[in-house]
Each structure stands twice: as structure tokens, then as C-alpha cells.
Amino acid sequence: MSAKAKEDICEIQCFDEEKVQRLRPHVSESEGVAKIFKALADDTRAKIIYILSLEDELCVCDIAAVIGSSIANTSHHLRLLRNMGLAKYRKEGKLVYYSLDDEHVRHLILAGVEHAKELRVPMDTQKV
């Protein structure tokens, strides 16, 4: 292993045994979190979740129009979000309305959007 590769790796096995023992039982609390982020890792699903965070509910055809996708593709992504417990739906006549399943999802996507805004380089500071 090169010196550069070793630069960010501990050279001992454990430094603070007390912290390790205290934190180890908490690791299982993160189970299921990766599944949520995997759902949000797709641009189409992230857009859907974001616009649903801005409105209480939207019909599938309106969601498709907002994100610039087909109704079939939008329905596919909404079904995945529903199956993952991130969205819920109700049918009213010929329309199907979707909304976020709970406030945690809304807070998560809004925090992600806010963080992404902070990372963007302002247009006036970019070199052309």
C-alpha cells in the first residue's frame, strides 16, 4: 500500500474501547435508512418526492407534467415510492392522487434540497 493510501487509515485497531462499546448497539438503528436514500438516489424519484413536499397531494398526470415525464414512467416511480413506504395514494374516480407518507420524508427531501443549493456554485462566479 502506498504512503498516500495509508494517509487516512488508522494504524491501530481500536483507540477508545469505551466509545466503541457504547456505540455498537446503536448501529442496528440505521437499518432501513439506506433503502430510503436508495429511493431518493434516482433523479426522477427525487423530483417527485420534492414536488410532493411542496403540495399536500397531486394527481399522477399533474406530477408527470411537472417533472416532464410520461404518465406511465411517473406511475412506475410512484408505485416504487409507495412500496417503499415513502408515498401513499388515493383514487377518486379516474384520478389517482399521491402524497408523502409522513413528515419525515418531507423534512428529509427539503434538507437535501437545501444542502444541494449550498453546494452549487453561483452562476456569476463560474468562469465561462
Residue pairs with C-beta under 8 A, 6 or more apart in sequence:
14 20
35 84
36 84
36 86
36 105
36 108
39 45
39 49
39 80
39 81
39 84
39 86
40 46
40 49
40 108
40 109
40 112
42 77
44 67
44 69
44 73
44 74
44 77
45 77
45 80
45 81
46 109
46 112
47 66
47 67
48 63
48 67
48 74
48 77
48 78
48 81
48 87
48 98
49 81
49 86
49 87
49 100
49 105
49 109
50 109
50 113
51 58
51 63
51 66
51 67
52 58
52 63
52 87
52 98
52 99
52 100
53 100
53 105
53 106
53 109
53 110
56 99
57 90
57 97
57 98
57 99
58 66
58 97
58 98
58 99
59 95
59 96
59 97
59 98
60 71
60 74
60 75
60 78
60 95
60 96
60 97
60 98
61 71
61 95
63 74
63 78
63 98
64 70
64 71
64 73
64 74
67 74
75 96
78 87
78 89
78 98
81 87
81 98
82 88
82 89
82 98
85 101
86 100
86 101
86 105
87 98
87 99
87 100
87 101
87 105
88 98
88 99
88 100
88 101
89 96
89 97
89 98
89 99
90 96
90 97
91 97
100 106
